[in-house]
């Protein structure tokens, strides 16, 4: 079952992460910036956070799922792993009664790729199984923020809207509290037991779903372990006798040895995302703030390791070990990786399975492995825990009771755990129409690839898991890699808090992404980055620090 299912922390939404290097930079060190409206009531301030006992009383009762025991249990913040085949004829039923009434329901969601036709067999089959009648308003995931902002500023909002964390900035962040309803009357406490799959979502993920002092989001849970992997071509490493580097100096020395422009082989792509982990740089966004041992609140860019990380990547570019197309910031680095033109690249967790499956027939010798994060000096790095949720589905204020119940029914179906008929439906659609079973493993056909997209998967999800029965060893390697990196995790003071910064600071850090890109390529000087940090402080960074100190003094530290 679900051989191409990824951890729900890096599921469909992860495709958009790579569309924004700023987001991916945040992800590498352990999570996304979550700038969401919390604190106070609807009529009060939309800035701040809700935590502690105030949040506890808003949460749904947690009732763990018992449908499928993982072969590799979650540990150190990893996803759970399933490495065996599932008897498709004996799948459990997690939604025994249709909770939907068939009333019309409009849902807006980001989608990467070509949207299926509205009346396609996949949508029809899911509606029939869940008791829903959904009209999908799929929007291009790469430009979703523009559409989301326009819709929230209008008077016409779909019944249900998917809201990703990376779009929660500025006016969008504040609109969440104003435009979406409090789900507490339907889900808080034991009320959630009407929707067992939602009740099985971890409590920390629900805690991250509190906006404006109320439970407004239905979460897609996230694993705490890093979601960005420094991948390397194990088959080529083995063939050439290369040892996997264990320090920044070792990596540079290896990179010089492995690079041969004449042979059209370069060591790597742009390594900024992994470098942040090697040098123990905190994530961007709210997770980048922390209370230090001396009691001072600081942001990630104020620490020497931030500049050290960038200077190391600059050395790689200067040494000529980075592929020319990566230097020009063009093309697809994963294609260069599979072609053997680069031997190391930063990738999303899903690439481990995706590239293995892609190359299985055409290049059976191909082997992709995840390099463990090393400390720049050869010791152990500090990695940072990702937030327990990063995407939510929300129901508009003013929706009828029937609309609300149908929306929750759809979310409950979408959150079905591994090992159930409902999960199979969401991931694969209808046997014979969207997939066939080969040696006990479902394989999507062309229609399945086109229609069974990430729409339903964006409504809700079970606790993070990884499962690839056609390549079970990949799932095991992914989870074990997460567990090893998870042993190095540290929480920042803002961990587990859903924070919205004052809108006057919304663009304060926006210049750094392009500045980093230019600096590592030699197009900007170190003094330019240092000046940007000074300007950040004087133009609002120091005042934002005071704001965070007051917030943390009031709510306590997340670590």
Secondary structure, 3 states (H helix, E strand, C coil): CCCCECCHHHCCCHHHHCCCHHHHHHHHCCCCCCECCCCCCCCCCCCECCCHHHHHCCCECCCCCCCCCCCECCCCCCCEEECCCCCHHHCECCCCCCCCCCCEEEEEEEECCCCCCCCCHHHHHHHHHHCCEEEEEEEEHHHHHHHHHHHHHCCCCCCEEEEEHHHCCHHHHHHHHHHECCCHHHHCEHHHHHCHHHHCCCHHHHHCCEECCEECCEEEECCCCCCEEEEEEHHHHHHHCCCCCCCHHHHHHHHHHHCECCCCEEEECCCHHHHHHHCCCCCCHHHHEEECCCCCEEEHHHCHHHHHHHHHHHHHHHCCCECHHHHCCCCCHHHHHHCCCEEEEEEECCHHHHHHHHHCCCCCCCCEEEECCCCCCCCCCCEECCCCEEEEEEEECCCCHHHHHHHHHHHHHHCCCCCEHHHHHHHHCCECCCEEEECCEEEECHHHHHHCCCCHHHCCCCCCEEECHHHHHHHHHHHHHHHHHHCCEECCCCCCCCEECCHHHCCCCCCHHHHHHHHHCCCCCHHHHHHHHHHHHHHHHHHHHHHHHHHHHHHCCCC
